[in-house]
Amino acid sequence: MSWIVQVISLMGAGLVLGAYFALQRRVWTSTGNSYLWFNFLGALLLTVVAVVDRRLGFMVLEAAWAAISAWAILGRRSNVAPARGR
């Protein structure tokens, strides 16, 4: 079981760090879907690992990170104007 937790944690870290790298290289913007989804999914995976390992500080950090990312994703969806028909 512990190797599964390690794989999940590496995937989560990879997603968050990949998003940060793409942002720093100006490949993605901080409001782009890819950046927001990578952050959300990475933080969600790391939250699972924190819960399994019973690490309260990391639970709070990662759950907040996931919640803030989800809020940005949902806010972005509500701000998207509907497409106009021809």
PDB file with one MODEL, atoms N, CA, C and O in Angstrom:
MODEL        1
ATOM      1  N   MET A   1       0.821  -1.201   0.000  1.00  0.00           N
ATOM      2  CA  MET A   1       0.000   0.000   0.000  1.00  0.00           C
ATOM      3  C   MET A   1       0.861   1.259   0.000  1.00  0.00           C
ATOM      4  O   MET A   1       0.491   2.251  -0.627  1.00  0.00           O
ATOM      5  N   SER A   2       2.002   1.240   0.690  1.00  0.00           N
ATOM      6  CA  SER A   2       2.799   2.459   0.801  1.00  0.00           C
ATOM      7  C   SER A   2       3.365   2.888  -0.552  1.00  0.00           C
ATOM      8  O   SER A   2       3.535   4.084  -0.786  1.00  0.00           O
ATOM      9  N   TRP A   3       3.659   1.951  -1.439  1.00  0.00           N
ATOM     10  CA  TRP A   3       4.180   2.342  -2.751  1.00  0.00           C
ATOM     11  C   TRP A   3       3.101   3.042  -3.571  1.00  0.00           C
ATOM     12  O   TRP A   3       3.407   3.919  -4.378  1.00  0.00           O
ATOM     13  N   ILE A   4       1.838   2.660  -3.370  1.00  0.00           N
ATOM     14  CA  ILE A   4       0.735   3.325  -4.070  1.00  0.00           C
ATOM     15  C   ILE A   4       0.639   4.783  -3.613  1.00  0.00           C
ATOM     16  O   ILE A   4       0.449   5.689  -4.425  1.00  0.00           O
ATOM     17  N   VAL A   5       0.772   4.992  -2.309  1.00  0.00           N
ATOM     18  CA  VAL A   5       0.733   6.356  -1.761  1.00  0.00           C
ATOM     19  C   VAL A   5       1.891   7.177  -2.327  1.00  0.00           C
ATOM     20  O   VAL A   5       1.722   8.355  -2.642  1.00  0.00           O
ATOM     21  N   GLN A   6       3.059   6.559  -2.456  1.00  0.00           N
ATOM     22  CA  GLN A   6       4.215   7.262  -3.019  1.00  0.00           C
ATOM     23  C   GLN A   6       3.968   7.655  -4.476  1.00  0.00           C
ATOM     24  O   GLN A   6       4.308   8.764  -4.888  1.00  0.00           O
ATOM     25  N   VAL A   7       3.380   6.749  -5.249  1.00  0.00           N
ATOM     26  CA  VAL A   7       3.087   7.041  -6.655  1.00  0.00           C
ATOM     27  C   VAL A   7       2.073   8.181  -6.753  1.00  0.00           C
ATOM     28  O   VAL A   7       2.233   9.090  -7.568  1.00  0.00           O
ATOM     29  N   ILE A   8       1.028   8.132  -5.916  1.00  0.00           N
ATOM     30  CA  ILE A   8       0.014   9.194  -5.916  1.00  0.00           C
ATOM     31  C   ILE A   8       0.647  10.534  -5.549  1.00  0.00           C
ATOM     32  O   ILE A   8       0.342  11.561  -6.156  1.00  0.00           O
ATOM     33  N   SER A   9       1.534  10.515  -4.544  1.00  0.00           N
ATOM     34  CA  SER A   9       2.166  11.773  -4.133  1.00  0.00           C
ATOM     35  C   SER A   9       3.071  12.320  -5.233  1.00  0.00           C
ATOM     36  O   SER A   9       3.120  13.532  -5.443  1.00  0.00           O
ATOM     37  N   LEU A  10       3.782  11.452  -5.932  1.00  0.00           N
ATOM     38  CA  LEU A  10       4.636  11.909  -7.030  1.00  0.00           C
ATOM     39  C   LEU A  10       3.809  12.461  -8.188  1.00  0.00           C
ATOM     40  O   LEU A  10       4.194  13.449  -8.813  1.00  0.00           O
ATOM     41  N   MET A  11       2.683  11.829  -8.473  1.00  0.00           N
ATOM     42  CA  MET A  11       1.798  12.340  -9.524  1.00  0.00           C
ATOM     43  C   MET A  11       1.261  13.721  -9.144  1.00  0.00           C
ATOM     44  O   MET A  11       1.254  14.636  -9.969  1.00  0.00           O
ATOM     45  N   GLY A  12       0.812  13.870  -7.900  1.00  0.00           N
ATOM     46  CA  GLY A  12       0.296  15.157  -7.439  1.00  0.00           C
ATOM     47  C   GLY A  12       1.347  16.245  -7.496  1.00  0.00           C
ATOM     48  O   GLY A  12       1.091  17.350  -7.974  1.00  0.00           O
ATOM     49  N   ALA A  13       2.542  15.921  -7.001  1.00  0.00           N
ATOM     50  CA  ALA A  13       3.626  16.899  -7.031  1.00  0.00           C
ATOM     51  C   ALA A  13       3.998  17.252  -8.468  1.00  0.00           C
ATOM     52  O   ALA A  13       4.266  18.413  -8.777  1.00  0.00           O
ATOM     53  N   GLY A  14       4.013  16.256  -9.338  1.00  0.00           N
ATOM     54  CA  GLY A  14       4.329  16.496 -10.745  1.00  0.00           C
ATOM     55  C   GLY A  14       3.333  17.431 -11.409  1.00  0.00           C
ATOM     56  O   GLY A  14       3.715  18.302 -12.191  1.00  0.00           O
ATOM     57  N   LEU A  15       2.053  17.248 -11.096  1.00  0.00           N
ATOM     58  CA  LEU A  15       1.026  18.120 -11.676  1.00  0.00           C
ATOM     59  C   LEU A  15       1.179  19.562 -11.194  1.00  0.00           C
ATOM     60  O   LEU A  15       1.135  20.496 -11.995  1.00  0.00           O
ATOM     61  N   VAL A  16       1.360  19.740  -9.889  1.00  0.00           N
ATOM     62  CA  VAL A  16       1.497  21.096  -9.335  1.00  0.00           C
ATOM     63  C   VAL A  16       2.776  21.762  -9.848  1.00  0.00           C
ATOM     64  O   VAL A  16       2.759  22.923 -10.259  1.00  0.00           O
ATOM     65  N   LEU A  17       3.872  21.024  -9.820  1.00  0.00           N
ATOM     66  CA  LEU A  17       5.134  21.601 -10.284  1.00  0.00           C
ATOM     67  C   LEU A  17       5.134  21.834 -11.792  1.00  0.00           C
ATOM     68  O   LEU A  17       5.713  22.809 -12.271  1.00  0.00           O
ATOM     69  N   GLY A  18       4.489  20.949 -12.535  1.00  0.00           N
ATOM     70  CA  GLY A  18       4.373  21.143 -13.981  1.00  0.00           C
ATOM     71  C   GLY A  18       3.594  22.406 -14.315  1.00  0.00           C
ATOM     72  O   GLY A  18       3.961  23.154 -15.222  1.00  0.00           O
ATOM     73  N   ALA A  19       2.518  22.636 -13.576  1.00  0.00           N
ATOM     74  CA  ALA A  19       1.722  23.849 -13.778  1.00  0.00           C
ATOM     75  C   ALA A  19       2.548  25.090 -13.455  1.00  0.00           C
ATOM     76  O   ALA A  19       2.516  26.077 -14.190  1.00  0.00           O
ATOM     77  N   TYR A  20       3.282  25.031 -12.359  1.00  0.00           N
ATOM     78  CA  TYR A  20       4.117  26.166 -11.959  1.00  0.00           C
ATOM     79  C   TYR A  20       5.210  26.431 -12.999  1.00  0.00           C
ATOM     80  O   TYR A  20       5.480  27.582 -13.344  1.00  0.00           O
ATOM     81  N   PHE A  21       5.828  25.369 -13.489  1.00  0.00           N
ATOM     82  CA  PHE A  21       6.868  25.503 -14.505  1.00  0.00           C
ATOM     83  C   PHE A  21       6.304  26.142 -15.777  1.00  0.00           C
ATOM     84  O   PHE A  21       6.899  27.062 -16.337  1.00  0.00           O
ATOM     85  N   ALA A  22       5.149  25.641 -16.224  1.00  0.00           N
ATOM     86  CA  ALA A  22       4.521  26.189 -17.437  1.00  0.00           C
ATOM     87  C   ALA A  22       4.141  27.660 -17.249  1.00  0.00           C
ATOM     88  O   ALA A  22       4.230  28.454 -18.186  1.00  0.00           O
ATOM     89  N   LEU A  23       3.722  28.013 -16.044  1.00  0.00           N
ATOM     90  CA  LEU A  23       3.389  29.408 -15.749  1.00  0.00           C
ATOM     91  C   LEU A  23       4.645  30.278 -15.807  1.00  0.00           C
ATOM     92  O   LEU A  23       4.627  31.355 -16.402  1.00  0.00           O
ATOM     93  N   GLN A  24       5.734  29.816 -15.191  1.00  0.00           N
ATOM     94  CA  GLN A  24       6.974  30.588 -15.169  1.00  0.00           C
ATOM     95  C   GLN A  24       7.579  30.744 -16.562  1.00  0.00           C
ATOM     96  O   GLN A  24       8.197  31.765 -16.862  1.00  0.00           O
ATOM     97  N   ARG A  25       7.402  29.740 -17.404  1.00  0.00           N
ATOM     98  CA  ARG A  25       7.919  29.791 -18.775  1.00  0.00           C
ATOM     99  C   ARG A  25       6.971  30.533 -19.713  1.00  0.00           C
ATOM    100  O   ARG A  25       7.247  30.680 -20.904  1.00  0.00           O
ATOM    101  N   ARG A  26       5.854  30.997 -19.164  1.00  0.00           N
ATOM    102  CA  ARG A  26       4.817  31.720 -19.916  1.00  0.00           C
ATOM    103  C   ARG A  26       4.185  30.869 -21.022  1.00  0.00           C
ATOM    104  O   ARG A  26       3.733  31.378 -22.048  1.00  0.00           O
ATOM    105  N   VAL A  27       4.171  29.568 -20.780  1.00  0.00           N
ATOM    106  CA  VAL A  27       3.467  28.659 -21.679  1.00  0.00           C
ATOM    107  C   VAL A  27       1.978  28.718 -21.354  1.00  0.00           C
ATOM    108  O   VAL A  27       1.133  28.684 -22.249  1.00  0.00           O
ATOM    109  N   TRP A  28       1.670  28.806 -20.061  1.00  0.00           N
ATOM    110  CA  TRP A  28       0.291  28.921 -19.585  1.00  0.00           C
ATOM    111  C   TRP A  28       0.127  30.236 -18.834  1.00  0.00           C
ATOM    112  O   TRP A  28       1.104  30.844 -18.397  1.00  0.00           O
ATOM    113  N   THR A  29      -1.132  30.665 -18.690  1.00  0.00           N
ATOM    114  CA  THR A  29      -1.443  31.833 -17.861  1.00  0.00           C
ATOM    115  C   THR A  29      -2.091  31.338 -16.570  1.00  0.00           C
ATOM    116  O   THR A  29      -2.570  30.206 -16.497  1.00  0.00           O
ATOM    117  N   SER A  30      -2.099  32.179 -15.577  1.00  0.00           N
ATOM    118  CA  SER A  30      -2.657  31.783 -14.278  1.00  0.00           C
ATOM    119  C   SER A  30      -4.171  31.624 -14.311  1.00  0.00           C
ATOM    120  O   SER A  30      -4.756  31.090 -13.368  1.00  0.00           O
ATOM    121  N   THR A  31      -4.803  32.073 -15.368  1.00  0.00           N
ATOM    122  CA  THR A  31      -6.258  31.918 -15.486  1.00  0.00           C
ATOM    123  C   THR A  31      -6.646  30.887 -16.542  1.00  0.00           C
ATOM    124  O   THR A  31      -7.832  30.683 -16.805  1.00  0.00           O
ATOM    125  N   GLY A  32      -5.666  30.244 -17.141  1.00  0.00           N
ATOM    126  CA  GLY A  32      -5.948  29.252 -18.179  1.00  0.00           C
ATOM    127  C   GLY A  32      -6.456  27.938 -17.604  1.00  0.00           C
ATOM    128  O   GLY A  32      -6.125  27.571 -16.476  1.00  0.00           O
ATOM    129  N   ASN A  33      -7.259  27.240 -18.386  1.00  0.00           N
ATOM    130  CA  ASN A  33      -7.832  25.968 -17.943  1.00  0.00           C
ATOM    131  C   ASN A  33      -6.778  24.937 -17.569  1.00  0.00           C
ATOM    132  O   ASN A  33      -6.911  24.266 -16.545  1.00  0.00           O
ATOM    133  N   SER A  34      -5.743  24.799 -18.371  1.00  0.00           N
ATOM    134  CA  SER A  34      -4.710  23.794 -18.094  1.00  0.00           C
ATOM    135  C   SER A  34      -4.049  24.052 -16.743  1.00  0.00           C
ATOM    136  O   SER A  34      -3.899  23.142 -15.928  1.00  0.00           O
ATOM    137  N   TYR A  35      -3.657  25.301 -16.517  1.00  0.00           N
ATOM    138  CA  TYR A  35      -3.014  25.656 -15.249  1.00  0.00           C
ATOM    139  C   TYR A  35      -3.935  25.366 -14.068  1.00  0.00           C
ATOM    140  O   TYR A  35      -3.513  24.762 -13.082  1.00  0.00           O
ATOM    141  N   LEU A  36      -5.182  25.793 -14.166  1.00  0.00           N
ATOM    142  CA  LEU A  36      -6.130  25.601 -13.068  1.00  0.00           C
ATOM    143  C   LEU A  36      -6.402  24.124 -12.810  1.00  0.00           C
ATOM    144  O   LEU A  36      -6.436  23.696 -11.657  1.00  0.00           O
ATOM    145  N   TRP A  37      -6.595  23.347 -13.862  1.00  0.00           N
ATOM    146  CA  TRP A  37      -6.888  21.920 -13.684  1.00  0.00           C
ATOM    147  C   TRP A  37      -5.684  21.149 -13.149  1.00  0.00           C
ATOM    148  O   TRP A  37      -5.846  20.279 -12.294  1.00  0.00           O
ATOM    149  N   PHE A  38      -4.487  21.452 -13.635  1.00  0.00           N
ATOM    150  CA  PHE A  38      -3.299  20.779 -13.109  1.00  0.00           C
ATOM    151  C   PHE A  38      -3.142  21.079 -11.621  1.00  0.00           C
ATOM    152  O   PHE A  38      -2.850  20.181 -10.832  1.00  0.00           O
ATOM    153  N   ASN A  39      -3.336  22.342 -11.236  1.00  0.00           N
ATOM    154  CA  ASN A  39      -3.244  22.711  -9.826  1.00  0.00           C
ATOM    155  C   ASN A  39      -4.292  21.979  -8.997  1.00  0.00           C
ATOM    156  O   ASN A  39      -3.980  21.431  -7.940  1.00  0.00           O
ATOM    157  N   PHE A  40      -5.527  21.971  -9.473  1.00  0.00           N
ATOM    158  CA  PHE A  40      -6.614  21.318  -8.742  1.00  0.00           C
ATOM    159  C   PHE A  40      -6.353  19.825  -8.576  1.00  0.00           C
ATOM    160  O   PHE A  40      -6.423  19.306  -7.462  1.00  0.00           O
ATOM    161  N   LEU A  41      -6.057  19.136  -9.662  1.00  0.00           N
ATOM    162  CA  LEU A  41      -5.853  17.686  -9.582  1.00  0.00           C
ATOM    163  C   LEU A  41      -4.614  17.326  -8.762  1.00  0.00           C
ATOM    164  O   LEU A  41      -4.635  16.364  -7.995  1.00  0.00           O
ATOM    165  N   GLY A  42      -3.545  18.089  -8.922  1.00  0.00           N
ATOM    166  CA  GLY A  42      -2.341  17.846  -8.131  1.00  0.00           C
ATOM    167  C   GLY A  42      -2.591  18.033  -6.646  1.00  0.00           C
ATOM    168  O   GLY A  42      -2.180  17.207  -5.831  1.00  0.00           O
ATOM    169  N   ALA A  43      -3.261  19.112  -6.297  1.00  0.00           N
ATOM    170  CA  ALA A  43      -3.572  19.376  -4.886  1.00  0.00           C
ATOM    171  C   ALA A  43      -4.524  18.327  -4.330  1.00  0.00           C
ATOM    172  O   ALA A  43      -4.399  17.925  -3.173  1.00  0.00           O
ATOM    173  N   LEU A  44      -5.466  17.883  -5.140  1.00  0.00           N
ATOM    174  CA  LEU A  44      -6.399  16.846  -4.698  1.00  0.00           C
ATOM    175  C   LEU A  44      -5.656  15.544  -4.394  1.00  0.00           C
ATOM    176  O   LEU A  44      -5.911  14.912  -3.369  1.00  0.00           O
ATOM    177  N   LEU A  45      -4.748  15.144  -5.269  1.00  0.00           N
ATOM    178  CA  LEU A  45      -3.962  13.933  -5.024  1.00  0.00           C
ATOM    179  C   LEU A  45      -3.102  14.081  -3.770  1.00  0.00           C
ATOM    180  O   LEU A  45      -3.001  13.148  -2.973  1.00  0.00           O
ATOM    181  N   LEU A  46      -2.490  15.234  -3.596  1.00  0.00           N
ATOM    182  CA  LEU A  46      -1.665  15.453  -2.407  1.00  0.00           C
ATOM    183  C   LEU A  46      -2.508  15.517  -1.135  1.00  0.00           C
ATOM    184  O   LEU A  46      -2.030  15.155  -0.060  1.00  0.00           O
ATOM    185  N   THR A  47      -3.744  15.971  -1.244  1.00  0.00           N
ATOM    186  CA  THR A  47      -4.653  15.953  -0.095  1.00  0.00           C
ATOM    187  C   THR A  47      -4.938  14.519   0.323  1.00  0.00           C
ATOM    188  O   THR A  47      -4.945  14.207   1.513  1.00  0.00           O
ATOM    189  N   VAL A  48      -5.170  13.652  -0.645  1.00  0.00           N
ATOM    190  CA  VAL A  48      -5.413  12.235  -0.344  1.00  0.00           C
ATOM    191  C   VAL A  48      -4.224  11.648   0.403  1.00  0.00           C
ATOM    192  O   VAL A  48      -4.399  10.944   1.398  1.00  0.00           O
ATOM    193  N   VAL A  49      -3.024  11.933  -0.067  1.00  0.00           N
ATOM    194  CA  VAL A  49      -1.816  11.430   0.589  1.00  0.00           C
ATOM    195  C   VAL A  49      -1.704  11.978   2.009  1.00  0.00           C
ATOM    196  O   VAL A  49      -1.359  11.235   2.929  1.00  0.00           O
ATOM    197  N   ALA A  50      -1.989  13.258   2.200  1.00  0.00           N
ATOM    198  CA  ALA A  50      -1.923  13.865   3.533  1.00  0.00           C
ATOM    199  C   ALA A  50      -2.925  13.227   4.482  1.00  0.00           C
ATOM    200  O   ALA A  50      -2.625  13.028   5.659  1.00  0.00           O
ATOM    201  N   VAL A  51      -4.106  12.907   3.983  1.00  0.00           N
ATOM    202  CA  VAL A  51      -5.123  12.259   4.821  1.00  0.00           C
ATOM    203  C   VAL A  51      -4.672  10.851   5.194  1.00  0.00           C
ATOM    204  O   VAL A  51      -4.776  10.451   6.353  1.00  0.00           O
ATOM    205  N   VAL A  52      -4.173  10.104   4.219  1.00  0.00           N
ATOM    206  CA  VAL A  52      -3.713   8.736   4.480  1.00  0.00           C
ATOM    207  C   VAL A  52      -2.587   8.744   5.510  1.00  0.00           C
ATOM    208  O   VAL A  52      -2.555   7.898   6.404  1.00  0.00           O
ATOM    209  N   ASP A  53      -1.668   9.694   5.387  1.00  0.00           N
ATOM    210  CA  ASP A  53      -0.533   9.788   6.313  1.00  0.00           C
ATOM    211  C   ASP A  53      -0.852  10.544   7.599  1.00  0.00           C
ATOM    212  O   ASP A  53      -0.001  10.655   8.482  1.00  0.00           O
ATOM    213  N   ARG A  54      -2.067  11.061   7.707  1.00  0.00           N
ATOM    214  CA  ARG A  54      -2.515  11.820   8.889  1.00  0.00           C
ATOM    215  C   ARG A  54      -1.594  13.003   9.197  1.00  0.00           C
ATOM    216  O   ARG A  54      -1.141  13.181  10.327  1.00  0.00           O
ATOM    217  N   ARG A  55      -1.336  13.791   8.180  1.00  0.00           N
ATOM    218  CA  ARG A  55      -0.501  14.995   8.313  1.00  0.00           C
ATOM    219  C   ARG A  55      -1.408  16.214   8.274  1.00  0.00           C
ATOM    220  O   ARG A  55      -1.746  16.709   7.198  1.00  0.00           O
ATOM    221  N   LEU A  56      -1.798  16.695   9.436  1.00  0.00           N
ATOM    222  CA  LEU A  56      -2.795  17.757   9.540  1.00  0.00           C
ATOM    223  C   LEU A  56      -2.393  19.030   8.796  1.00  0.00           C
ATOM    224  O   LEU A  56      -3.210  19.610   8.082  1.00  0.00           O
ATOM    225  N   GLY A  57      -1.169  19.459   8.954  1.00  0.00           N
ATOM    226  CA  GLY A  57      -0.715  20.676   8.275  1.00  0.00           C
ATOM    227  C   GLY A  57      -0.821  20.559   6.768  1.00  0.00           C
ATOM    228  O   GLY A  57      -1.275  21.484   6.094  1.00  0.00           O
ATOM    229  N   PHE A  58      -0.402  19.419   6.241  1.00  0.00           N
ATOM    230  CA  PHE A  58      -0.489  19.209   4.800  1.00  0.00           C
ATOM    231  C   PHE A  58      -1.924  19.008   4.346  1.00  0.00           C
ATOM    232  O   PHE A  58      -2.275  19.381   3.227  1.00  0.00           O
ATOM    233  N   MET A  59      -2.759  18.423   5.196  1.00  0.00           N
ATOM    234  CA  MET A  59      -4.184  18.295   4.860  1.00  0.00           C
ATOM    235  C   MET A  59      -4.792  19.675   4.638  1.00  0.00           C
ATOM    236  O   MET A  59      -5.486  19.910   3.649  1.00  0.00           O
ATOM    237  N   VAL A  60      -4.522  20.579   5.568  1.00  0.00           N
ATOM    238  CA  VAL A  60      -5.065  21.938   5.471  1.00  0.00           C
ATOM    239  C   VAL A  60      -4.515  22.636   4.224  1.00  0.00           C
ATOM    240  O   VAL A  60      -5.272  23.219   3.449  1.00  0.00           O
ATOM    241  N   LEU A  61      -3.205  22.574   4.038  1.00  0.00           N
ATOM    242  CA  LEU A  61      -2.573  23.226   2.894  1.00  0.00           C
ATOM    243  C   LEU A  61      -3.121  22.706   1.571  1.00  0.00           C
ATOM    244  O   LEU A  61      -3.536  23.494   0.720  1.00  0.00           O
ATOM    245  N   GLU A  62      -3.127  21.411   1.394  1.00  0.00           N
ATOM    246  CA  GLU A  62      -3.536  20.834   0.110  1.00  0.00           C
ATOM    247  C   GLU A  62      -5.040  20.940  -0.121  1.00  0.00           C
ATOM    248  O   GLU A  62      -5.479  21.164  -1.250  1.00  0.00           O
ATOM    249  N   ALA A  63      -5.831  20.781   0.935  1.00  0.00           N
ATOM    250  CA  ALA A  63      -7.285  20.935   0.780  1.00  0.00           C
ATOM    251  C   ALA A  63      -7.620  22.377   0.400  1.00  0.00           C
ATOM    252  O   ALA A  63      -8.484  22.613  -0.444  1.00  0.00           O
ATOM    253  N   ALA A  64      -6.936  23.340   1.021  1.00  0.00           N
ATOM    254  CA  ALA A  64      -7.156  24.750   0.676  1.00  0.00           C
ATOM    255  C   ALA A  64      -6.710  25.019  -0.760  1.00  0.00           C
ATOM    256  O   ALA A  64      -7.391  25.729  -1.500  1.00  0.00           O
ATOM    257  N   TRP A  65      -5.587  24.463  -1.149  1.00  0.00           N
ATOM    258  CA  TRP A  65      -5.073  24.645  -2.509  1.00  0.00           C
ATOM    259  C   TRP A  65      -6.073  24.091  -3.521  1.00  0.00           C
ATOM    260  O   TRP A  65      -6.362  24.736  -4.529  1.00  0.00           O
ATOM    261  N   ALA A  66      -6.600  22.899  -3.254  1.00  0.00           N
ATOM    262  CA  ALA A  66      -7.591  22.285  -4.147  1.00  0.00           C
ATOM    263  C   ALA A  66      -8.876  23.114  -4.184  1.00  0.00           C
ATOM    264  O   ALA A  66      -9.455  23.317  -5.251  1.00  0.00           O
ATOM    265  N   ALA A  67      -9.319  23.591  -3.026  1.00  0.00           N
ATOM    266  CA  ALA A  67     -10.558  24.379  -2.963  1.00  0.00           C
ATOM    267  C   ALA A  67     -10.411  25.700  -3.719  1.00  0.00           C
ATOM    268  O   ALA A  67     -11.317  26.103  -4.448  1.00  0.00           O
ATOM    269  N   ILE A  68      -9.284  26.366  -3.549  1.00  0.00           N
ATOM    270  CA  ILE A  68      -9.049  27.629  -4.247  1.00  0.00           C
ATOM    271  C   ILE A  68      -8.982  27.396  -5.758  1.00  0.00           C
ATOM    272  O   ILE A  68      -9.518  28.187  -6.534  1.00  0.00           O
ATOM    273  N   SER A  69      -8.329  26.319  -6.169  1.00  0.00           N
ATOM    274  CA  SER A  69      -8.257  25.989  -7.598  1.00  0.00           C
ATOM    275  C   SER A  69      -9.638  25.669  -8.153  1.00  0.00           C
ATOM    276  O   SER A  69      -9.986  26.108  -9.249  1.00  0.00           O
ATOM    277  N   ALA A  70     -10.425  24.904  -7.398  1.00  0.00           N
ATOM    278  CA  ALA A  70     -11.786  24.566  -7.840  1.00  0.00           C
ATOM    279  C   ALA A  70     -12.632  25.829  -7.950  1.00  0.00           C
ATOM    280  O   ALA A  70     -13.406  25.980  -8.895  1.00  0.00           O
ATOM    281  N   TRP A  71     -12.487  26.728  -6.995  1.00  0.00           N
ATOM    282  CA  TRP A  71     -13.228  27.991  -7.009  1.00  0.00           C
ATOM    283  C   TRP A  71     -12.877  28.789  -8.271  1.00  0.00           C
ATOM    284  O   TRP A  71     -13.756  29.364  -8.913  1.00  0.00           O
ATOM    285  N   ALA A  72     -11.591  28.819  -8.618  1.00  0.00           N
ATOM    286  CA  ALA A  72     -11.165  29.532  -9.826  1.00  0.00           C
ATOM    287  C   ALA A  72     -11.739  28.877 -11.082  1.00  0.00           C
ATOM    288  O   ALA A  72     -12.159  29.570 -12.009  1.00  0.00           O
ATOM    289  N   ILE A  73     -11.758  27.547 -11.113  1.00  0.00           N
ATOM    290  CA  ILE A  73     -12.320  26.833 -12.266  1.00  0.00           C
ATOM    291  C   ILE A  73     -13.807  27.131 -12.392  1.00  0.00           C
ATOM    292  O   ILE A  73     -14.288  27.449 -13.480  1.00  0.00           O
ATOM    293  N   LEU A  74     -14.531  27.032 -11.293  1.00  0.00           N
ATOM    294  CA  LEU A  74     -15.971  27.280 -11.326  1.00  0.00           C
ATOM    295  C   LEU A  74     -16.279  28.738 -11.645  1.00  0.00           C
ATOM    296  O   LEU A  74     -17.229  29.021 -12.375  1.00  0.00           O
ATOM    297  N   GLY A  75     -15.496  29.660 -11.114  1.00  0.00           N
ATOM    298  CA  GLY A  75     -15.675  31.077 -11.410  1.00  0.00           C
ATOM    299  C   GLY A  75     -15.405  31.376 -12.868  1.00  0.00           C
ATOM    300  O   GLY A  75     -16.076  32.215 -13.469  1.00  0.00           O
ATOM    301  N   ARG A  76     -14.442  30.705 -13.432  1.00  0.00           N
ATOM    302  CA  ARG A  76     -14.110  30.892 -14.849  1.00  0.00           C
ATOM    303  C   ARG A  76     -15.255  30.415 -15.726  1.00  0.00           C
ATOM    304  O   ARG A  76     -15.574  31.045 -16.735  1.00  0.00           O
ATOM    305  N   ARG A  77     -15.869  29.312 -15.349  1.00  0.00           N
ATOM    306  CA  ARG A  77     -16.991  28.790 -16.132  1.00  0.00           C
ATOM    307  C   ARG A  77     -18.169  29.750 -16.123  1.00  0.00           C
ATOM    308  O   ARG A  77     -18.843  29.916 -17.140  1.00  0.00           O
ATOM    309  N   SER A  78     -18.425  30.384 -14.983  1.00  0.00           N
ATOM    310  CA  SER A  78     -19.572  31.291 -14.904  1.00  0.00           C
ATOM    311  C   SER A  78     -19.310  32.608 -15.637  1.00  0.00           C
ATOM    312  O   SER A  78     -20.252  33.323 -15.977  1.00  0.00           O
ATOM    313  N   ASN A  79     -18.038  32.931 -15.882  1.00  0.00           N
ATOM    314  CA  ASN A  79     -17.690  34.168 -16.588  1.00  0.00           C
ATOM    315  C   ASN A  79     -17.584  33.990 -18.096  1.00  0.00           C
ATOM    316  O   ASN A  79     -17.440  34.970 -18.826  1.00  0.00           O
ATOM    317  N   VAL A  80     -17.652  32.757 -18.566  1.00  0.00           N
ATOM    318  CA  VAL A  80     -17.528  32.505 -20.000  1.00  0.00           C
ATOM    319  C   VAL A  80     -18.835  32.876 -20.681  1.00  0.00           C
ATOM    320  O   VAL A  80     -19.900  32.370 -20.326  1.00  0.00           O
ATOM    321  N   ALA A  81     -18.744  33.756 -21.653  1.00  0.00           N
ATOM    322  CA  ALA A  81     -19.944  34.195 -22.376  1.00  0.00           C
ATOM    323  C   ALA A  81     -20.411  33.085 -23.307  1.00  0.00           C
ATOM    324  O   ALA A  81     -19.591  32.413 -23.932  1.00  0.00           O
ATOM    325  N   PRO A  82     -21.723  32.888 -23.403  1.00  0.00           N
ATOM    326  CA  PRO A  82     -22.224  31.866 -24.318  1.00  0.00           C
ATOM    327  C   PRO A  82     -21.919  32.237 -25.768  1.00  0.00           C
ATOM    328  O   PRO A  82     -21.898  33.413 -26.131  1.00  0.00           O
ATOM    329  N   ALA A  83     -21.686  31.217 -26.584  1.00  0.00           N
ATOM    330  CA  ALA A  83     -21.388  31.448 -28.001  1.00  0.00           C
ATOM    331  C   ALA A  83     -22.627  31.968 -28.716  1.00  0.00           C
ATOM    332  O   ALA A  83     -23.744  31.517 -28.462  1.00  0.00           O
ATOM    333  N   ARG A  84     -22.413  32.915 -29.606  1.00  0.00           N
ATOM    334  CA  ARG A  84     -23.530  33.476 -30.374  1.00  0.00           C
ATOM    335  C   ARG A  84     -23.769  32.627 -31.611  1.00  0.00           C
ATOM    336  O   ARG A  84     -22.829  32.174 -32.265  1.00  0.00           O
ATOM    337  N   GLY A  85     -25.024  32.422 -31.914  1.00  0.00           N
ATOM    338  CA  GLY A  85     -25.374  31.691 -33.134  1.00  0.00           C
ATOM    339  C   GLY A  85     -25.290  32.603 -34.339  1.00  0.00           C
ATOM    340  O   GLY A  85     -25.291  33.826 -34.200  1.00  0.00           O
ATOM    341  N   ARG A  86     -25.218  32.022 -35.508  1.00  0.00           N
ATOM    342  CA  ARG A  86     -25.120  32.839 -36.734  1.00  0.00           C
ATOM    343  C   ARG A  86     -26.468  33.171 -37.260  1.00  0.00           C
ATOM    344  O   ARG A  86     -26.583  33.849 -38.281  1.00  0.00           O
TER     345      ARG A  86
ENDMDL
END
